[in-house]
Amino acid sequence: MTALTKVQASTAAEVCRLYELDPDAAALLDDTSTPASFIERLMEEQRFADAARFLAYALPKREAVWWACLCARAVTSGEVSPDNLAALDAAEAWVYKPVDENRRKAMALAEKTPMDTSASWAAVAAFWSSGSMAPEDAPVVPPGEELTGAAVSGAVILAAVQTEPENAPEKYARFLTQGLDVARGGSGRDGD
């Protein structure tokens, strides 16, 4: 597997400290596992949700949110509510211009959704990426280091199952290919 140039961790264990690893996935981890070799192993074992969760925590926050947006956009259709579309647009706006105004707008729009779609969780991921979780005029409350990964993994996993769950393995394969492209420094878009 090609080097994941955007992933800063030198071992998979470094990434796994950020979240609770499923016991079956943990059995595939050893002291010599690199992020790339661990994802490859998870994918070989068809532990797609575990691979998505790992990559969500391994990527830098901006790239992780971008990946969540790509996955959400792939399953967003005309049947999705305008609030979910607006939340997804706001998350993408934050990726393009990661300023506090865009980050807060993403959360404000996510809060208008029932929080049950990949689009809403992509927007939450943008909000949890930096800054303060408190209102603008309140003392700073930084988000926990693990929160962006949690929201991104939720967005990616929901994208795989929220529509046509019977096709989840194929969607996971596509989403992981996109995420790995982002991890290698690509755009994650097919053909880019």
C-alpha positions as CSV (number, residue, x, y, z in Angstrom):
1,M,0.0,0.0,0.0
2,T,1.3,3.5,-0.9
3,A,2.4,5.6,2.0
4,L,-0.3,7.6,3.8
5,T,1.5,10.9,3.7
6,K,-1.2,12.9,5.5
7,V,-1.3,10.5,8.5
8,Q,1.1,11.8,11.1
9,A,1.2,8.7,13.3
10,S,4.0,6.3,12.7
11,T,2.2,3.3,14.3
12,A,-1.4,2.2,14.2
13,A,-1.4,1.9,18.0
14,E,-0.9,5.7,18.2
15,V,-4.2,6.2,16.4
16,C,-6.0,3.5,18.3
17,R,-5.4,5.3,21.6
18,L,-7.9,7.9,20.5
19,Y,-10.9,5.6,20.5
20,E,-12.1,2.2,21.8
21,L,-11.1,-0.4,19.3
22,D,-13.5,-3.3,18.7
23,P,-11.9,-6.4,20.3
24,D,-12.0,-8.3,16.9
25,A,-10.2,-5.5,15.2
26,A,-7.8,-5.2,18.1
27,A,-6.8,-8.8,17.5
28,L,-5.4,-7.7,14.1
29,L,-3.2,-5.0,15.6
30,D,0.4,-5.6,16.7
31,D,3.4,-3.5,17.7
32,T,4.7,-3.3,14.1
33,S,1.4,-2.2,12.5
34,T,1.7,1.0,10.5
35,P,-1.5,2.9,9.8
36,A,-1.3,1.7,6.2
37,S,-0.7,-1.9,7.1
38,F,-3.5,-1.9,9.7
39,I,-6.1,-0.5,7.4
40,E,-5.1,-3.0,4.7
41,R,-5.5,-5.8,7.2
42,L,-8.9,-4.6,8.3
43,M,-10.0,-4.3,4.7
44,E,-8.7,-7.8,3.9
45,E,-10.7,-9.1,6.9
46,Q,-13.8,-7.2,5.6
47,R,-13.9,-5.1,8.8
48,F,-15.0,-2.1,6.8
49,A,-16.6,-0.1,9.7
50,D,-13.4,-0.6,11.8
51,A,-11.3,0.5,8.8
52,A,-13.5,3.6,8.4
53,R,-13.3,4.4,12.1
54,F,-9.5,4.0,12.2
55,L,-9.0,6.3,9.1
56,A,-11.4,8.9,10.6
57,Y,-9.1,9.2,13.6
58,A,-5.9,8.9,11.6
59,L,-6.4,11.7,9.1
60,P,-5.7,15.3,10.0
61,K,-9.0,17.0,11.0
62,R,-9.5,19.1,7.9
63,E,-8.9,16.1,5.6
64,A,-11.1,13.9,7.8
65,V,-14.0,16.3,7.5
66,W,-13.5,16.5,3.7
67,W,-13.7,12.7,3.6
68,A,-16.9,12.8,5.6
69,C,-18.3,15.4,3.2
70,L,-17.4,13.2,0.2
71,C,-19.1,10.2,1.7
72,A,-22.2,12.2,2.7
73,R,-22.4,13.8,-0.7
74,A,-22.3,10.4,-2.4
75,V,-25.5,9.3,-0.7
76,T,-27.3,12.7,-0.6
77,S,-30.1,12.8,-3.1
78,G,-33.1,15.0,-3.7
79,E,-35.0,13.1,-1.0
80,V,-32.7,14.6,1.7
81,S,-34.1,17.5,3.6
82,P,-33.0,21.0,2.8
83,D,-31.6,21.3,6.4
84,N,-29.3,18.3,5.8
85,L,-28.1,19.8,2.4
86,A,-27.4,23.1,4.1
87,A,-25.4,21.4,6.8
88,L,-23.4,19.5,4.3
89,D,-22.8,22.7,2.3
90,A,-21.6,24.4,5.4
91,A,-19.2,21.5,6.3
92,E,-17.7,21.8,2.8
93,A,-17.4,25.5,3.2
94,W,-15.4,25.0,6.3
95,V,-13.1,22.6,4.5
96,Y,-12.5,25.2,1.8
97,K,-12.1,28.0,4.3
98,P,-11.5,26.7,7.8
99,V,-12.4,29.9,9.8
100,D,-14.5,30.1,12.9
101,E,-17.4,31.7,11.2
102,N,-17.8,28.7,8.9
103,R,-17.2,26.2,11.7
104,R,-19.9,27.7,13.8
105,K,-22.3,28.0,10.8
106,A,-21.8,24.3,10.2
107,M,-22.9,23.4,13.8
108,A,-25.9,25.8,13.7
109,L,-27.1,24.1,10.5
110,A,-26.4,20.6,11.9
111,E,-28.5,21.5,14.9
112,K,-31.5,22.1,12.6
113,T,-31.3,18.4,11.5
114,P,-32.4,15.3,13.4
115,M,-28.7,14.3,13.6
116,D,-29.4,11.0,11.9
117,T,-27.6,11.5,8.6
118,S,-24.0,11.5,7.3
119,A,-24.5,15.2,6.3
120,S,-25.4,16.3,9.8
121,W,-22.4,14.5,11.3
122,A,-20.0,15.9,8.7
123,A,-21.1,19.4,9.8
124,V,-20.7,18.4,13.5
125,A,-17.2,17.1,12.6
126,A,-16.3,20.5,11.2
127,F,-17.5,22.2,14.4
128,W,-15.6,19.8,16.6
129,S,-12.4,20.3,14.7
130,S,-11.0,23.3,16.5
131,G,-12.0,26.5,18.3
132,S,-14.4,26.5,21.2
133,M,-17.5,24.6,21.7
134,A,-18.9,27.3,23.9
135,P,-20.9,30.3,22.6
136,E,-18.7,33.0,21.1
137,D,-19.0,35.3,24.1
138,A,-18.3,32.6,26.7
139,P,-14.9,31.3,28.0
140,V,-13.2,29.0,25.5
141,V,-14.1,25.3,25.8
142,P,-11.9,23.4,23.3
143,P,-13.3,20.2,21.9
144,G,-11.7,16.9,22.9
145,E,-9.0,15.7,20.6
146,E,-11.0,12.6,19.7
147,L,-14.3,14.3,18.8
148,T,-13.6,15.1,15.2
149,G,-12.7,11.4,14.5
150,A,-15.9,10.3,16.3
151,A,-18.1,12.5,14.2
152,V,-16.3,11.7,10.9
153,S,-16.5,7.9,11.6
154,G,-20.2,8.4,12.3
155,A,-20.7,10.3,9.1
156,V,-18.8,7.6,7.0
157,I,-20.5,4.7,8.6
158,L,-24.0,6.3,8.3
159,A,-23.3,7.1,4.7
160,A,-22.6,3.4,4.1
161,V,-25.9,2.2,5.6
162,Q,-28.4,5.1,5.6
163,T,-29.7,4.2,2.1
164,E,-29.6,0.8,0.6
165,P,-27.9,-0.9,3.5
166,E,-27.7,-4.1,1.5
167,N,-25.0,-2.3,-0.6
168,A,-23.0,-1.3,2.4
169,P,-19.9,-3.4,1.5
170,E,-19.7,-1.8,-1.9
171,K,-20.1,1.7,-0.4
172,Y,-17.5,1.0,2.2
173,A,-15.1,-0.1,-0.5
174,R,-15.7,3.1,-2.4
175,F,-15.5,5.3,0.7
176,L,-12.3,3.7,1.9
177,T,-10.7,4.1,-1.5
178,Q,-11.6,7.8,-1.3
179,G,-10.4,8.2,2.2
180,L,-7.1,6.5,1.4
181,D,-6.7,8.8,-1.6
182,V,-7.1,11.7,0.8
183,A,-4.6,10.2,3.2
184,R,-2.1,10.0,0.3
185,G,-2.6,13.7,-0.5
186,G,-5.3,13.4,-3.2
187,S,-8.7,15.0,-3.4
188,G,-10.6,11.7,-2.8
189,R,-12.7,12.4,-5.9
190,D,-12.8,9.8,-8.6
191,G,-10.4,10.8,-11.5
192,D,-8.8,13.7,-9.6
